[in-house]
Amino acid sequence: MILDKNLIIANVDKRMFGSFIEHLGRAIYGGIYEPGHPSADEMGFRQDVIHLVKHLQVPIVRYPGGNFVSGYNWEDGIGPRESRPRRLDLAWRTVEPNEIGTNEFAEWAKRVNAEVYMAINLGTRGIDAARNLVEYCNHPSGSYWSDLRISHGYQKPHNIKTWCLGNEMDGPWQIGAKTAYEYGRLATEAAKVMKWVDPEIELVACGSSNSSMPTFGQWEATVLDLAYDHVDYLSLHSYYGNPENDFSNYLAKSLDMDSFIKTVASICDYIKGKKHGKKTIHLAFDEWNVWYHSREQDKKIKPWSIAPPLLQDVYNFEDALLVGCLLITLLKHSDRVKIACLAQLVNVIAPIMTSDRGTAWAQTIFYPFAHVSHYGRGAALHAVISSPVYDSKDFTDVPYLESIAVYNEGNEELTIFAVNRNPAEPLLFECDIRSFTDYRIIQHLVLEHEDIKAVNTAIFPNRVVPHNGGNAQVQDEEVTALLSKRSWNVIRLKKYG
């Protein structure tokens, strides 16, 4: 690996380390919110969960969905709790009590030092509900909706600046699913009035629900052809799993994310060129994660309960390695991907798990995300990498070394993130850092385990945790390390003298 501090991909947007909380399963009820829990604060928010979320340093959280938002009346979640209706949520076939809504979630976000990334309903609702929600959240006072917010106890506006225009509107599973033309027109008109209410907001249009959709590509082109002048980002969603129990193929799936990003970026640039535009449409990868462990379990849950244990994937060590590879891939595309949301944050396909009235703990995927969130802020560097490769069932020329570096000039720190995909052998890592004079190793974190299926639980929360015993060293302006077989590595350097 060869690094040069002047070969910069982009400065990493802090929103790259975002997450997502939907009104789904136990993400909210029993997750962030559990009145009566020993750690609950005066609003019913679990402080043990707040502590773990703050450790992740999540700067932005998407809310309230997800599929849920396409049937959600945001007005149900404001005002006195005792007057809020219970509704059937058709997206997940549960009952939504509306104990948590816009104001409560905005308050929770403040407590974890995060901004809200608000989704609007373009399934059953539309332009009018969208502009009213922006007014309720962001207008200072002197109008119906802003004064209503004030009457609900929130004098200051929430000042939410990032908004997404619906969710997965191409999906037949989505309430109010639309063709690309139908969605593009609606998104355009909603975007116009939302920005008329608050010209400072940024808007994300829905891309395809995933890259295997039959309309993928054409959907993006049609939507942007209609909405280009009014939106700032296009969304991407992708989830990965290992139902075949094929470790080598599983860890290669970050190559799929890489191809997905490149394809969508090229479509955005095509529309920019077609319109002779000056604005570059950036990408919001606002749903990504591993998701497959809980699918069979979810089929057995009876409908129409409140906060059932849906999508509660229990993540193992190999999942953490893939998440590490996906994070590296996002950093490699930090010139185009400005927003990314690990989906989701608590209990629902999440790095944090809780038990009712009990403890909260970190799943295996918590650790690579935390490492990149802590040390991946700065300038992502173009790295020249030469690595042995392998072929798997779905991929060819998969490098055993997946790696990138981020340079924080202000702190005079360089951090190298590296995954050794080799399931059986360590990998000798050599990195030329000749442009980083007088840098020394301050830490080499390693996440490794002999059992790739090892998991963390409430009883054994520290079965899979990183250690600080990596062997990286610097000599003659070269970093060397022996990366353990199937391992996640964070090599931190700092200038001295």
C-alpha positions in Angstrom: 0.0 0.0 0.0 1.3 3.4 -0.9 0.0 6.6 0.6 0.5 10.3 -0.2 -1.1 13.1 1.9 -1.7 15.1 -1.3 -3.7 12.4 -3.1 -7.1 13.1 -1.5 -10.4 11.5 -2.5 -12.4 14.0 -0.5 -12.9 15.3 3.0 -15.2 12.9 4.7 -18.7 14.3 5.4 -19.5 13.7 9.1 -22.9 12.4 8.0 -21.1 9.4 6.5 -21.4 7.9 10.0 -25.2 8.3 10.3 -27.8 5.7 11.4 -31.5 5.1 11.3 -34.4 4.6 13.7 -37.7 3.5 12.3 -41.0 2.9 14.1 -40.4 -0.8 13.6 -40.1 -3.7 16.1 -38.3 -2.7 19.3 -36.2 0.1 17.8 -38.1 2.8 19.7 -40.4 1.0 22.2 -38.0 -1.1 24.3 -35.0 0.4 22.5 -34.5 4.1 22.9 -37.6 4.5 25.0 -38.7 2.5 28.0 -40.4 4.3 30.8 -39.9 2.5 34.0 -36.5 1.1 33.0 -33.9 1.6 35.8 -31.9 3.9 33.5 -34.8 5.8 32.1 -34.6 9.6 32.3 -37.5 12.0 32.9 -38.8 11.5 29.3 -38.5 7.7 29.4 -35.4 7.5 27.3 -33.0 4.7 28.3 -29.7 6.3 29.4 -27.8 3.0 28.9 -28.7 3.2 25.3 -27.9 6.9 25.1 -24.5 6.0 26.5 -23.8 3.4 23.7 -25.1 5.7 21.0 -22.9 8.5 22.1 -20.0 6.2 22.0 -20.7 5.6 18.3 -20.6 9.4 17.7 -23.5 9.1 15.3 -24.0 12.7 13.9 -27.3 12.2 12.1 -30.2 9.7 12.5 -32.9 9.0 9.8 -36.4 9.0 11.1 -39.3 7.7 11.2 -38.8 5.3 8.3 -38.4 3.3 6.3 -41.5 1.5 5.0 -43.3 2.8 8.1 -43.2 6.4 6.8 -45.3 5.7 3.7 -48.4 5.2 5.8 -47.6 7.6 8.7 -49.6 10.7 9.6 -47.0 12.8 11.4 -49.8 14.7 13.1 -50.6 11.6 15.1 -47.3 11.9 17.0 -47.7 15.5 18.3 -49.6 17.1 21.1 -50.7 15.5 24.4 -49.9 11.8 24.5 -53.3 10.9 26.0 -55.1 12.2 22.8 -52.8 10.5 20.3 -54.5 7.7 18.3 -53.3 4.1 18.0 -53.0 3.2 14.4 -52.5 0.0 12.4 -49.1 0.1 10.8 -49.6 -1.8 7.5 -45.9 -1.8 6.6 -45.0 -4.1 9.5 -48.5 -5.3 10.6 -48.1 -3.9 14.1 -50.0 -1.4 16.2 -48.4 2.0 16.5 -49.2 3.7 19.9 -47.7 7.1 18.8 -46.1 7.7 22.3 -43.0 8.9 20.4 -43.3 11.4 17.6 -41.5 14.3 16.0 -40.9 16.4 19.1 -39.8 13.5 21.3 -37.5 12.1 18.7 -35.9 15.6 18.1 -35.4 15.8 21.9 -33.8 12.3 22.0 -31.5 13.3 19.1 -30.2 16.3 21.1 -29.4 14.0 24.0 -27.1 11.8 21.7 -25.6 14.8 20.0 -27.2 14.0 16.6 -29.2 15.8 14.0 -32.5 14.4 12.7 -32.7 13.3 9.1 -36.5 13.5 8.5 -38.4 11.4 6.1 -41.7 12.6 4.6 -44.7 10.4 3.6 -45.1 10.4 -0.2 -47.1 7.1 -0.1 -50.4 8.0 1.4 -49.7 11.7 1.8 -48.0 14.3 -0.3 -47.2 18.0 -0.9 -49.4 19.6 1.7 -48.4 17.3 4.6 -44.7 17.8 3.6 -44.7 21.6 3.7 -46.7 21.6 6.9 -44.1 19.3 8.6 -41.3 21.6 7.5 -43.2 24.5 8.9 -43.9 22.7 12.2 -40.2 21.7 12.6 -38.3 24.7 11.2 -40.4 27.9 11.1 -39.7 30.1 14.2 -43.2 31.4 15.0 -46.1 33.4 13.7 -47.8 30.7 11.6 -50.3 28.0 12.3 -47.9 25.0 12.4 -45.0 26.8 14.1 -47.3 28.2 16.8 -48.8 24.8 17.3 -45.3 23.4 17.9 -44.7 26.2 20.5 -48.0 25.3 22.2 -46.7 21.8 22.5 -43.7 23.0 24.5 -41.1 23.6 21.9 -40.4 27.3 21.6 -37.3 27.0 19.4 -37.6 25.3 16.0 -36.0 21.9 15.6 -34.1 23.3 12.6 -33.9 20.0 10.7 -31.8 20.5 7.6 -31.7 17.1 5.9 -34.9 15.5 4.5 -35.7 12.5 2.4 -38.6 12.5 -0.1 -40.3 9.3 0.8 -38.9 5.8 1.0 -38.3 3.0 -1.6 -41.2 4.3 -3.7 -40.4 1.8 -6.5 -41.1 -1.2 -4.3 -44.4 -3.1 -4.7 -44.2 -3.7 -0.9 -44.4 0.0 -0.3 -47.7 1.7 0.6 -48.4 4.0 -2.3 -45.7 2.6 -4.6 -45.3 4.6 -7.7 -43.8 4.5 -11.2 -40.6 6.5 -11.7 -42.6 9.3 -13.5 -45.2 9.4 -10.8 -42.7 9.6 -8.1 -40.4 12.1 -9.9 -43.3 14.5 -10.4 -44.5 14.2 -6.8 -41.0 14.5 -5.4 -40.4 17.6 -7.5 -43.5 19.4 -6.3 -43.0 18.4 -2.7 -39.4 19.6 -2.9 -40.4 23.0 -4.3 -42.8 23.8 -1.4 -40.5 22.4 1.2 -37.7 24.6 0.1 -40.1 27.6 -0.2 -40.8 27.1 3.5 -37.1 26.7 4.4 -34.6 27.4 1.6 -31.7 26.1 3.7 -32.9 22.4 3.8 -31.2 19.7 1.7 -33.4 17.0 0.0 -32.8 13.4 -0.8 -34.7 11.7 -3.6 -35.4 8.0 -3.6 -33.3 5.9 -5.8 -34.0 2.2 -6.5 -34.8 0.1 -3.4 -31.8 -2.0 -4.4 -29.7 -2.8 -7.4 -31.6 -6.0 -8.3 -34.9 -4.1 -8.9 -36.0 -4.6 -12.5 -36.2 -0.9 -13.1 -32.8 -0.1 -11.5 -31.0 2.5 -13.6 -34.0 3.6 -15.6 -35.7 4.6 -12.3 -32.7 6.8 -11.3 -32.6 8.4 -14.7 -36.3 9.2 -14.9 -36.6 10.5 -11.4 -33.5 12.8 -11.7 -34.6 14.0 -15.2 -37.7 15.4 -13.4 -36.3 16.4 -10.0 -32.7 17.4 -10.8 -33.2 21.1 -10.2 -34.9 20.6 -6.8 -33.0 17.8 -5.0 -29.5 17.5 -3.7 -28.9 13.8 -3.2 -30.1 10.4 -4.5 -30.5 7.5 -2.1 -29.1 4.0 -2.3 -30.2 1.0 -0.2 -28.5 -2.4 0.1 -28.4 -5.2 2.6 -26.1 -8.3 2.6 -26.3 -11.7 4.1 -24.6 -15.1 4.1 -27.4 -17.7 3.9 -25.1 -20.0 1.9 -22.6 -20.0 4.7 -19.8 -19.2 2.3 -17.3 -17.0 4.2 -15.1 -16.1 1.2 -18.0 -15.1 -1.0 -19.7 -13.2 1.9 -16.7 -11.1 2.6 -16.5 -10.2 -1.1 -19.9 -8.6 -1.1 -18.5 -5.2 -0.5 -17.5 -5.3 -4.2 -21.2 -5.3 -4.9 -21.6 -2.1 -2.9 -18.7 -0.6 -4.8 -20.2 -1.4 -8.2 -23.6 -0.1 -7.0 -22.2 3.3 -6.0 -20.2 3.7 -9.3 -23.3 2.9 -11.4 -25.6 5.3 -9.6 -22.9 8.1 -9.7 -22.6 7.6 -13.4 -26.4 8.0 -13.9 -26.4 11.2 -11.9 -23.6 12.5 -14.0 -25.4 11.5 -17.2 -28.4 13.6 -16.1 -26.2 16.5 -15.2 -24.7 16.4 -18.6 -28.0 16.0 -20.4 -29.3 19.1 -18.6 -26.1 21.0 -19.1 -26.2 21.4 -15.3 -23.6 22.7 -12.9 -24.9 20.9 -9.9 -23.4 17.5 -9.0 -26.0 15.1 -7.4 -24.3 13.5 -4.4 -25.4 10.1 -2.9 -27.1 9.2 0.3 -26.5 5.5 1.1 -29.1 5.8 3.8 -29.8 2.2 4.4 -27.0 -0.3 4.5 -26.1 -3.3 6.8 -26.1 -7.0 7.1 -29.7 -8.4 7.3 -30.6 -12.1 7.0 -30.4 -13.8 10.4 -33.9 -13.0 11.6 -36.0 -13.5 8.4 -37.3 -16.9 9.4 -38.0 -15.9 12.9 -40.0 -12.8 11.7 -42.4 -15.0 9.8 -43.6 -16.6 13.1 -44.5 -13.3 14.8 -48.3 -12.7 15.1 -49.6 -9.5 13.7 -51.1 -6.4 15.4 -49.0 -6.3 18.5 -47.0 -3.3 19.8 -43.2 -3.4 19.4 -42.8 -7.1 18.6 -39.2 -8.4 18.3 -38.9 -7.9 14.5 -35.6 -7.9 12.5 -33.6 -8.7 15.6 -30.5 -10.0 13.8 -27.9 -11.4 16.2 -24.6 -10.5 14.6 -21.5 -12.7 14.6 -17.8 -12.1 14.0 -17.9 -12.6 10.3 -20.7 -10.0 10.0 -18.4 -7.5 11.7 -15.7 -8.2 9.1 -18.1 -7.5 6.3 -19.4 -4.3 7.9 -15.7 -3.3 8.1 -15.3 -3.9 4.4 -18.5 -1.9 3.7 -17.3 1.0 5.7 -14.0 1.1 3.8 -16.0 1.0 0.6 -18.0 4.0 1.6 -14.9 5.9 2.6 -13.4 5.1 -0.9 -16.4 6.9 -2.4 -16.5 9.9 0.0 -16.3 12.2 -3.0 -19.8 11.2 -3.9 -21.3 9.5 -0.8 -21.9 12.3 1.6 -24.6 10.7 3.8 -24.7 7.1 4.9 -27.0 5.5 7.5 -26.3 2.1 9.1 -29.7 0.6 9.3 -30.6 0.5 12.0 -29.4 1.7 15.5 -31.1 -0.2 18.3 -32.5 -3.8 18.3 -33.7 -3.8 14.7 -30.7 -5.0 12.6 -28.6 -3.0 14.9 -25.2 -2.6 16.6 -26.9 -2.1 19.9 -29.3 -4.6 21.6 -31.4 -4.3 24.7 -33.5 -6.6 26.9 -36.7 -5.3 28.4 -36.1 -3.9 31.9 -32.6 -5.3 31.5 -29.2 -4.5 30.1 -28.0 -3.0 26.8 -24.9 -4.3 25.0 -22.8 -3.9 21.8 -23.1 -6.4 19.0 -20.1 -7.4 17.0 -20.7 -4.8 14.2 -20.7 -2.1 16.8 -16.9 -2.1 16.9 -15.8 -1.4 13.3 -18.5 1.2 13.0 -17.3 2.9 16.2 -13.7 2.8 15.0 -14.4 4.4 11.7 -16.7 7.0 13.3 -14.0 7.9 15.8 -10.9 7.9 13.5 -12.3 8.2 10.0 -12.9 11.9 10.1 -10.6 13.9 7.8 -9.5 13.4 4.3 -9.8 10.0 2.7 -6.7 9.2 0.7 -6.3 7.5 -2.7 -4.3 4.4 -1.8 -2.3 2.4 -4.3 -2.8 -1.2 -3.2 -1.2 -4.4 -4.5 -2.7 -7.5 -2.9 -3.1 -11.2 -3.6 -6.6 -12.0 -4.8 -9.0 -14.9 -4.9 -12.2 -15.9 -6.8 -15.5 -16.8 -5.1 -18.9 -18.0 -6.2 -20.0 -14.6 -7.3 -16.9 -12.5 -7.6 -13.5 -12.6 -9.2 -10.2 -11.0 -8.3 -11.2 -10.3 -4.7 -8.2 -8.7 -2.9 -7.4 -10.3 0.4 -6.5 -6.8 1.7 -9.3 -4.3 1.9 -7.9 -1.0 3.1 -8.1 2.7 3.1 -6.5 5.6 5.1 -7.9 8.8 6.4 -5.6 11.8 7.2 -6.7 14.3 9.9 -4.4 17.2 9.2 -5.6 19.3 12.1 -4.8 16.5 14.6 -1.7 15.4 12.6 -3.1 11.9 12.7 -3.2 9.2 10.0 -5.4 6.1 10.4 -5.3 3.0 8.3 -8.3 0.7 8.2 -7.6 -2.8 7.0 -9.4 -6.1 6.7 -7.6 -9.4 6.0 -10.2 -11.5 4.1 -7.9 -14.6 4.2 -9.8 -17.2 6.3 -6.6 -19.3 7.0 -3.5 -17.2 6.8 -2.1 -14.0 8.2 -1.2 -11.2 5.7 2.1 -9.3 5.7 1.0 -5.6 5.4 3.5 -3.1 4.2 2.5 0.6 3.7 4.8 3.3 2.2 4.1 6.5 4.1 7.1 8.6 2.9 5.0 11.8 2.7 4.2 11.4 6.4 7.5 12.3 8.0 8.0 11.7 11.7 4.8 9.7 12.2 4.8 6.9 14.7 2.3 4.2 15.7 0.1 5.2 18.6 -2.3 2.3 18.5 -3.1 -0.9 16.5 -6.6 -2.2 17.3 -7.5 -5.7 16.2 -10.9 -7.4 16.1 -10.3 -11.1 15.7 -11.8 -14.4 16.9 -11.2 -18.1 16.2 -15.0 -18.7 15.8 -16.4 -16.8 12.9 -19.9 -17.5 14.2 -19.2 -16.1 17.7 -21.7 -13.5 19.0 -22.2 -11.1 21.9 -25.2 -11.6 24.2 -26.7 -10.1 27.3 -25.0 -12.8 29.4 -21.7 -12.7 27.5 -21.5 -9.2 26.0 -17.7 -9.2 25.6 -17.2 -12.5 23.7 -16.2 -10.5 20.5 -14.4 -7.3 21.3 -11.3 -5.5 19.9 -7.9 -5.6 21.6 -5.0 -3.2 21.5 -2.3 -5.8 20.9 -1.7 -5.3 17.2 2.0 -5.5 16.0 2.2 -2.6 13.6 5.5 -0.7 13.6 7.2 2.1 11.6 10.7 1.9 10.2 12.2 3.9 7.4 8.9 5.6 6.6 7.1 2.3 6.1 4.4 0.7 8.2 4.6 -3.0 8.6 2.2 -5.4 10.4 1.2 -9.0 10.3 -2.5 -8.9 10.0 -4.2 -11.9 11.6 -6.3 -14.2 9.4 -9.8 -12.9 9.0 -9.3 -9.7 11.0 -10.3 -6.1 11.2 -7.4 -3.7 11.9 -7.1 0.0 12.8 -3.6 1.3 12.7 -3.3 4.8 14.1 -0.2 7.1 13.6 0.6 10.5 14.9 3.3 13.1 14.1 5.8 13.6 16.8 8.6 16.0 17.4 
